[in-house]
Amino acid sequence: MGNKSQVEPRFEEAMSEAPRHKVRVGVLSDTHGWIDPNIQEILTGADCIVHAGDVMGASVLQTLEGLAGQKQVVAVAGNNDIGGRASNGDDLPTVAEVRLPGGTLVVTHGDQFGAAPTHERLREAWPEARVIVYGHTHRLVCDQETLPWVLNPGAAGRTRVHDGPSCLMLTIDEEGWTVEVHQFKPSGGG
């Protein structure tokens, strides 16, 4: 698609193809400048945190880095981050790849596919991925019917959270890959 892509080597080098322990990847999107405290609690201690765009603030990235400690944080630009990247403190890519034991996770905001990206188009764009993560719609989706899986963690802030702020936790171990859904009642706090 001609999008800027970034491979995250630090995390890739740390992971072997056969994990000795569980690898936990926290997945969120559409924070729009604020992360729900319940989401922060879920992400604490993850081996990697992936943000699928519409970060809208350096403070969000700083919070995620604090939750991850010395571990990897991967974030891509969303449509609302475009032009505001300097205020985020980063030149965020539009697509990133994270190599994990057993496959690659591709993350994009998804807005380059229109208002409601189809899973077919996402799978056509990245057929070699194990998981494709996108945001943009603010709708929680876990399509694990076929490979690559297509996941949308929904919105993790307070903007258009629909049924409440949400995130996903991808776990990889000797048994394979699993996805946990975490969704909370809207708190309205800030």
WOSULFEN-V213413 format. One record per residue. N is the residue number from 1. SS is DSSP state (hx for helix, st for strand, lp for the rest). PHI is phi in whole degrees, -180 to 180 (999 if undefined). OMEGA is omega in whole degrees, -180 to 180 (999 if undefined). Layout:
N&SS&PHI&OMEGA ; N&SS&PHI&OMEGA
This chain:
1&lp&999&180 ; 2&lp&79&180 ; 3&lp&-78&173 ; 4&lp&-64&-179 ; 5&st&-125&-178 ; 6&st&-138&173 ; 7&st&-100&-177 ; 8&lp&-94&-173 ; 9&hx&-73&-177 ; 10&hx&-58&-179 ; 11&hx&-71&180 ; 12&hx&-57&-179 ; 13&hx&-67&-177 ; 14&hx&-79&-174 ; 15&lp&-103&173 ; 16&lp&-95&-180 ; 17&lp&-70&177 ; 18&lp&-117&-176 ; 19&lp&-63&177 ; 20&lp&-84&179 ; 21&lp&-141&176 ; 22&lp&-66&173 ; 23&st&-108&-177 ; 24&st&-113&-180 ; 25&st&-117&177 ; 26&st&-81&-176 ; 27&st&-127&178 ; 28&st&-143&180 ; 29&lp&-159&169 ; 30&lp&49&176 ; 31&lp&-78&179 ; 32&lp&50&174 ; 33&lp&91&-177 ; 34&lp&-154&179 ; 35&lp&-108&177 ; 36&lp&-56&-180 ; 37&hx&-57&178 ; 38&hx&-64&178 ; 39&hx&-66&179 ; 40&hx&-58&180 ; 41&hx&-62&179 ; 42&hx&-63&-175 ; 43&hx&-76&-179 ; 44&lp&-59&177 ; 45&lp&88&177 ; 46&lp&-65&178 ; 47&lp&-75&179 ; 48&st&-154&175 ; 49&st&-121&-178 ; 50&st&-117&179 ; 51&st&-114&-175 ; 52&lp&-92&169 ; 53&lp&96&-168 ; 54&lp&58&176 ; 55&lp&-68&176 ; 56&lp&59&173 ; 57&lp&155&177 ; 58&hx&-60&-179 ; 59&hx&-63&177 ; 60&hx&-65&180 ; 61&hx&-64&178 ; 62&hx&-64&177 ; 63&hx&-61&180 ; 64&hx&-63&178 ; 65&hx&-63&177 ; 66&hx&-66&179 ; 67&hx&-69&-177 ; 68&hx&-82&-177 ; 69&lp&64&180 ; 70&lp&-88&-176 ; 71&lp&-93&-170 ; 72&st&-82&169 ; 73&st&-121&179 ; 74&st&-121&179 ; 75&st&-135&175 ; 76&st&-118&180 ; 77&lp&-80&172 ; 78&lp&-103&-179 ; 79&lp&-61&178 ; 80&lp&-84&175 ; 81&lp&-87&-178 ; 82&lp&-62&-178 ; 83&lp&83&179 ; 84&lp&-109&-176 ; 85&hx&-62&-180 ; 86&hx&-61&179 ; 87&hx&-71&176 ; 88&hx&-79&-180 ; 89&lp&84&-178 ; 90&lp&-141&168 ; 91&lp&-100&-174 ; 92&lp&-71&175 ; 93&st&-74&175 ; 94&lp&-90&177 ; 95&st&-141&174 ; 96&st&-136&177 ; 97&st&-121&177 ; 98&st&-123&178 ; 99&st&-83&-178 ; 100&st&-126&176 ; 101&lp&-58&178 ; 102&lp&93&177 ; 103&st&157&-178 ; 104&st&-112&172 ; 105&st&-100&175 ; 106&st&-106&178 ; 107&st&-126&177 ; 108&st&-148&176 ; 109&lp&-74&177 ; 110&lp&99&-177 ; 111&hx&-64&178 ; 112&hx&-67&178 ; 113&hx&-101&180 ; 114&lp&103&-175 ; 115&lp&-66&-179 ; 116&lp&-134&-178 ; 117&lp&-58&176 ; 118&lp&-85&180 ; 119&hx&-67&177 ; 120&hx&-61&-180 ; 121&hx&-67&177 ; 122&hx&-63&179 ; 123&hx&-66&176 ; 124&hx&-66&-179 ; 125&hx&-70&-177 ; 126&lp&-134&-176 ; 127&lp&-67&-178 ; 128&lp&-87&-179 ; 129&lp&-71&171 ; 130&lp&-90&179 ; 131&st&-140&172 ; 132&st&-116&178 ; 133&st&-110&175 ; 134&lp&-138&178 ; 135&lp&-124&172 ; 136&lp&76&-175 ; 137&lp&-84&-176 ; 138&lp&64&-179 ; 139&lp&-112&179 ; 140&st&-71&-179 ; 141&st&-142&173 ; 142&st&-132&179 ; 143&st&-97&-179 ; 144&lp&-115&-178 ; 145&lp&-68&-178 ; 146&lp&-149&176 ; 147&lp&-90&-8 ; 148&lp&-72&173 ; 149&st&-64&176 ; 150&st&-121&-175 ; 151&st&-124&171 ; 152&st&-127&-176 ; 153&st&-75&-176 ; 154&lp&77&-178 ; 155&lp&-99&-177 ; 156&lp&-105&179 ; 157&lp&-109&176 ; 158&lp&-132&179 ; 159&lp&-92&178 ; 160&lp&48&-180 ; 161&lp&-85&177 ; 162&lp&53&-178 ; 163&lp&-85&179 ; 164&lp&126&179 ; 165&lp&-61&-175 ; 166&st&-147&174 ; 167&st&-155&178 ; 168&st&-125&171 ; 169&st&-125&176 ; 170&st&-90&179 ; 171&st&-117&179 ; 172&st&-122&175 ; 173&st&-148&-177 ; 174&lp&-63&179 ; 175&lp&-83&-179 ; 176&st&129&-178 ; 177&st&-109&175 ; 178&st&-135&180 ; 179&st&-124&173 ; 180&st&-106&177 ; 181&st&-99&176 ; 182&st&-126&179 ; 183&st&-137&-174 ; 184&lp&-128&174 ; 185&lp&-65&178 ; 186&lp&-58&-179 ; 187&lp&-94&-180 ; 188&lp&72&-180 ; 189&lp&-80&-178 ; 190&lp&-157&999
